[in-house]
Structures are given as C-alpha cells and as structure tokens.
Amino acid sequence: MIHDGEAVVRVENLHKYFGPLEVLRGIDLKVHAGEVVVIFGRSGSGKSTFLRCVNFLEDPTEGWIEVAGIRLEGGHRTRTKREEIRKLRTHAGMVFQQFNLFPHMTTLQNVMEGPVTVKGQDASTVKPAALELLAKVGLADKADEYPIRLSGGQQQRVAIARALAMEPDVMLFDEPTSALDPELIGEVLNVMKSLATDLHMTMMVVTHEMGFAREVANRMCFFDEGVILEEGTPDEIFAHTRFPETRKFLDAVL
C-alpha cells in the first residue's frame, strides 16, 4: 500500500533512441502518491514516448523506471524482465488517445476484462465493482451497450473505468482528449478532475488542455527536445515562466 507523499513513480536518467535518433535525453522525475503531474510541450518533444516508457509499452534504451516499488532497467528484454513488466503494468493504468475498447464486448464486459483475465478474479465478484466504476464515470445506463453505440467521449470514459478496474497505483493519460470533438472534451476532463479531487488518484497526464492543468495539476513539466526544460506548480509555470521556449508554447495554446 502506497501512502500519500511516497513516490509512486521514479524515473532516473531515462534515454530512448529510435535508431540513431535520441528522443529522450536523460529524464529524471518522481511522482508522489496523490499528485497530478501534467506533461506538456510541442509535438515531437518526447512526451508520449516518455509516458509509454513508464509502463514499458516502449522499451527505454537506458535508465531506470520504478512503479509501486517494481524497479526495472531499460535495455534488453529477458524472460524474467517480461514477467516483471507484466507485474509493473498491473500498477499503472493507461488511457490512450484512441479508446482501444474491445468492439465485440459490451461496456460492462470491457471494464471487467482486466480483473477477470489478468488478475484471475471471479466475474461475479468483479461485476458489482465494474458497475460502480461505470456509475462513477457517468455511464451506469450504458452497461449493456457496445462501443459502436457510444460517442467518443463516452468511449473514453469507459476506457478510464476499464483502467481503474485494475486498481492501479498511478493512472497514465496520453492526450486523452485529442481525438474528441470539442463539445465532448469537457465530459472526459470532468471525470479526470473527479479522480484527482475525490479519489486523490496519482496521475501523469500528457495534454494540451491548459485549463485542466491550471485547475487540477500539482506540478507541470514542459518537455522540449527530449528533456524536461522547465518544471513547477501551475502558478510558477503560467505566471513566472523562466524559459522563452515555455512562454512561446503557452502563448500559442492559451
């Protein structure tokens, strides 16, 4: 059990190469229990690659990543390491730009799938908790619908409930609203706000939604060419930016 204030995620000297291209150049970051960290920056600055490295969807080239006490080094995957990665992922829920729901399963089945298949829990035990999560994201009445019958915002809220069903120690959001029509963005951001305020969920969020960052983030990290160029509270970032690159980005998106 991780308590408030303890580090849930530790990243040390993280490098990631795609061929000769170095996309991440020595990232160090700690995220503490109950903290919301917003990661922002231009396209191609390494934000999404960084988030995908945290749960080893991308293999870090070098450096260390620790999630909920499970510590893994970048580099070659061995059989033992693959098992540790599987374990690490049970502690880190991921929500993608595209919703990645199983189209042949109902909303409820999508939310139940992880605990039943990955954790081996009994479906009859999982179902009440899954229904509760659907209620939490405002979709109690959509339990028996298939994804094709849902709007993009509703699908993304199901994806959030599905990630929460694994009872993760940290939620990773990779631009969760970028594929949504403008009128649907608010409903997803509202669910994310409630996770932060009501559940005190530890969250790492890659987003351009600066209103959300200002309101919900404890800390913001500006990525620029594969490094964290600037880091601070929303007030420090918005009102007292230290680097012209950060100011230029903010002026473009605000």
C-alpha positions, 0 to 999 in steps of 0.5 A, spaced: 500 500 500 502 506 497 501 512 502 500 519 500 507 523 499 511 516 497 513 516 490 509 512 486 513 513 480 521 514 479 524 515 473 532 516 473 536 518 467 531 515 462 534 515 454 530 512 448 533 512 441 529 510 435 535 508 431 540 513 431 535 518 433 535 520 441 528 522 443 529 522 450 535 525 453 536 523 460 529 524 464 529 524 471 522 525 475 518 522 481 511 522 482 508 522 489 502 518 491 496 523 490 499 528 485 497 530 478 503 531 474 501 534 467 506 533 461 506 538 456 510 541 450 510 541 442 509 535 438 515 531 437 518 533 444 518 526 447 512 526 451 508 520 449 514 516 448 516 518 455 509 516 458 509 509 454 516 508 457 513 508 464 509 502 463 514 499 458 509 499 452 516 502 449 522 499 451 527 505 454 534 504 451 537 506 458 535 508 465 531 506 470 523 506 471 520 504 478 512 503 479 509 501 486 516 499 488 517 494 481 524 497 479 526 495 472 532 497 467 531 499 460 535 495 455 534 488 453 528 484 454 529 477 458 524 472 460 524 474 467 524 482 465 517 480 461 514 477 467 516 483 471 513 488 466 507 484 466 507 485 474 509 493 473 503 494 468 498 491 473 500 498 477 499 503 472 493 504 468 493 507 461 488 511 457 490 512 450 488 517 445 484 512 441 479 508 446 482 501 444 475 498 447 474 491 445 468 492 439 465 485 440 464 486 448 459 490 451 461 496 456 460 492 462 464 486 459 470 491 457 471 494 464 471 487 467 476 484 462 482 486 466 480 483 473 477 477 470 483 475 465 489 478 468 488 478 475 484 471 475 478 474 479 471 471 479 466 475 474 461 475 479 465 478 484 468 483 479 461 485 476 458 489 482 465 493 482 465 494 474 458 497 475 460 502 480 466 504 476 461 505 470 456 509 475 462 513 477 464 515 470 457 517 468 455 511 464 451 506 469 445 506 463 450 504 458 452 497 461 449 493 456 451 497 450 457 496 445 462 501 443 459 502 436 453 505 440 457 510 444 460 517 442 467 518 443 467 521 449 463 516 452 468 511 449 473 514 453 470 514 459 469 507 459 476 506 457 478 510 464 473 505 468 476 499 464 483 502 467 481 503 474 478 496 474 485 494 475 486 498 481 492 501 479 497 505 483 498 511 478 493 512 472 497 514 465 493 519 460 496 520 453 492 526 450 486 523 452 482 528 449 485 529 442 481 525 438 474 528 441 470 533 438 470 539 442 463 539 445 465 532 448 472 534 451 469 537 457 465 530 459 472 526 459 476 532 463 470 532 468 471 525 470 479 526 470 478 532 475 473 527 479 479 522 480 484 527 482 479 531 487 475 525 490 479 519 489 486 523 490 488 518 484 496 519 482 496 521 475 501 523 469 497 526 464 500 528 457 495 534 454 494 540 451 488 542 455 491 548 459 485 549 463 485 542 466 492 543 468 491 550 471 485 547 475 487 540 477 495 539 476 500 539 482 506 540 478 507 541 470 513 539 466 514 542 459 518 537 455 522 540 449 527 536 445 527 530 449 528 533 456 524 536 461 526 544 460 522 547 465 518 544 471 513 547 477 506 548 480 501 551 475 502 558 478 510 558 477 509 555 470 503 560 467 505 566 471 513 566 472 515 562 466 523 562 466 524 559 459 522 563 452 521 556 449 515 555 455 512 562 454 512 561 446 508 554 447 503 557 452 502 563 448 500 559 442 495 554 446 492 559 451 
